Amino acid sequence: MASERRIFVRGARLGFHSYTLDGKESDRATCEMGLYYSYFGTKQDCIDRIALTSATAVWFPTADELRNAHVITEVIIPPPKSRW
């Protein structure tokens, strides 16, 4: 998140969930991570969605959602697989 340029490869998946502390869901830890995301420019609606996702589940936003939330800056097409 700290980089100004955050590249996402088309077809990849990036998952988010709320956080745990000592094996239990923790509002405090989730709030602290929300502050971290906010500091690096993530939009509040995305942070809220992360906080609402249980620590035992995963939310996989689309590339457009990630770009609109300022989590990523660009999407690239992966290079063709080598024939070797």
C-alpha positions in Angstrom: 0.0 0.0 0.0 2.9 2.4 0.6 3.9 2.6 -3.0 2.4 5.3 -5.2 2.2 2.8 -8.1 0.2 -0.3 -7.2 -0.1 -2.7 -10.1 -2.7 -5.5 -10.3 -2.4 -8.3 -12.9 -5.7 -9.0 -14.7 -7.1 -12.2 -13.5 -5.5 -12.0 -10.1 -7.5 -11.9 -6.9 -6.9 -9.7 -3.8 -8.9 -10.6 -0.7 -9.8 -8.7 2.4 -11.4 -9.4 5.8 -11.7 -8.0 9.2 -8.9 -8.8 11.7 -8.3 -10.9 14.7 -6.3 -10.5 17.8 -5.3 -13.6 19.8 -7.6 -15.7 17.5 -10.7 -13.5 18.1 -12.3 -10.9 15.9 -11.1 -7.5 17.1 -12.8 -4.2 16.4 -9.7 -2.5 17.6 -7.4 -4.3 15.2 -9.9 -3.7 12.3 -10.1 0.0 13.2 -6.3 0.3 13.3 -6.0 -1.4 9.9 -8.7 0.9 8.6 -6.6 3.9 9.7 -3.7 2.4 7.8 -5.7 2.0 4.6 -7.1 5.5 5.0 -3.6 6.9 5.4 -2.6 5.4 2.1 -5.7 6.8 0.3 -8.1 3.9 0.3 -11.7 5.2 0.1 -13.9 4.9 3.2 -16.6 2.7 1.5 -13.9 0.1 0.8 -12.6 0.3 4.3 -16.1 -0.1 5.6 -16.7 -3.2 3.5 -13.4 -4.8 4.7 -14.5 -4.1 8.3 -17.9 -5.8 7.7 -16.4 -8.9 6.2 -15.9 -11.6 8.9 -12.4 -12.7 9.8 -13.5 -16.2 8.6 -14.6 -14.9 5.2 -12.9 -13.2 2.4 -14.2 -10.3 0.2 -12.7 -10.3 -3.3 -13.3 -6.9 -4.9 -13.2 -6.6 -8.7 -10.3 -4.8 -10.3 -12.6 -1.8 -11.0 -13.6 -1.7 -7.3 -10.0 -1.8 -6.3 -9.1 1.0 -8.7 -12.1 3.1 -7.7 -11.2 2.6 -4.0 -7.6 3.7 -4.7 -6.2 0.3 -3.6 -4.5 -0.2 -7.0 -3.4 2.3 -9.6 -3.4 0.2 -12.7 -4.3 -3.2 -14.1 -1.9 -4.9 -16.5 -2.3 -7.9 -18.8 0.0 -10.7 -17.8 2.7 -11.7 -20.4 2.1 -14.9 -22.4 3.2 -18.1 -20.8 6.6 -19.3 -22.0 6.5 -22.3 -24.3 9.7 -23.6 -22.7 
